[in-house]
């Protein structure tokens, strides 16, 4: 099975969200561009004012969520299995 890694195309380069383990040297890759994910909040019972309220309440956690140390939790099960 071929391993897959999520990333972002930015300024002509692919930036991987998770670095692959055991990949050394130059390797051939296949890149597939995905459509943006759209979450229909209304189908989940969340209107615009409720979404704004949730965003404001969760903003206090943004600095912690975006810190480099929290990347450990992006793929928690994989990371945990390597310990």
C-alpha positions as CSV (number, residue, x, y, z in Angstrom):
1,X,0.0,0.0,0.0
2,X,1.3,3.5,-0.8
3,X,1.5,5.9,2.1
4,X,-0.5,9.1,1.9
5,X,0.4,12.4,3.7
6,X,-1.7,15.5,3.8
7,X,-0.2,18.8,2.8
8,X,-0.9,22.3,1.5
9,X,0.1,23.8,-1.9
10,X,1.4,27.3,-1.2
11,X,3.6,29.5,-3.4
12,X,4.5,26.8,-5.8
13,X,5.5,24.3,-3.1
14,X,3.9,21.4,-1.3
15,X,4.2,21.7,2.5
16,X,3.4,18.5,4.3
17,X,1.4,18.6,7.5
18,X,3.1,15.5,8.8
19,X,6.6,14.5,7.8
20,X,6.8,10.9,6.6
21,X,9.0,8.5,8.6
22,X,11.6,6.3,7.0
23,X,11.7,8.3,3.7
24,X,15.2,9.1,2.7
25,X,16.7,10.7,-0.4
26,X,14.8,11.5,-3.5
27,X,11.4,9.8,-4.0
28,X,8.8,10.0,-6.7
29,X,5.4,11.3,-5.5
30,X,1.9,11.6,-6.8
31,X,0.0,14.8,-5.9
32,X,-3.8,15.0,-5.9
33,X,-5.4,18.4,-5.4
34,X,-8.5,18.1,-3.3
35,X,-11.6,20.3,-3.4
36,X,-12.0,22.6,-0.4
37,X,-14.0,21.1,2.4
38,X,-17.3,22.8,3.1
39,X,-19.1,22.1,6.3
40,X,-22.8,22.8,6.1
41,X,-23.4,24.3,9.6
42,X,-27.1,24.9,9.0
43,X,-27.6,21.1,8.5
44,X,-26.1,20.7,11.9
45,X,-28.4,23.2,13.5
46,X,-25.9,26.0,13.7
47,X,-26.9,29.4,12.4
48,X,-24.7,32.4,11.7
49,X,-25.1,34.0,15.2
50,X,-24.4,30.7,16.9
51,X,-21.3,30.1,14.7
52,X,-20.0,33.6,15.6
53,X,-20.6,32.9,19.3
54,X,-18.8,29.5,19.1
55,X,-15.9,31.1,17.2
56,X,-15.5,33.9,19.8
57,X,-15.6,31.4,22.7
58,X,-13.0,29.1,21.1
59,X,-10.7,31.9,20.1
60,X,-9.2,31.9,23.5
61,X,-7.7,28.4,22.7
62,X,-6.3,29.4,19.3
63,X,-2.8,30.3,20.5
64,X,-2.5,26.9,22.2
65,X,-3.9,25.0,19.3
66,X,-1.5,26.6,16.9
67,X,1.6,26.1,19.0
68,X,4.2,23.6,17.6
69,X,3.9,21.4,20.6
70,X,0.2,20.6,19.8
71,X,1.2,19.0,16.4
72,X,1.7,15.9,18.5
73,X,-2.1,15.6,18.7
74,X,-2.7,16.0,14.9
75,X,-2.0,12.3,14.5
76,X,-2.2,11.2,18.1
77,X,-2.8,7.5,17.5
78,X,0.1,7.2,15.1
79,X,2.4,9.2,17.4
80,X,1.2,7.1,20.5
81,X,1.9,3.8,18.7
82,X,5.6,4.9,18.1
83,X,6.3,5.5,21.8
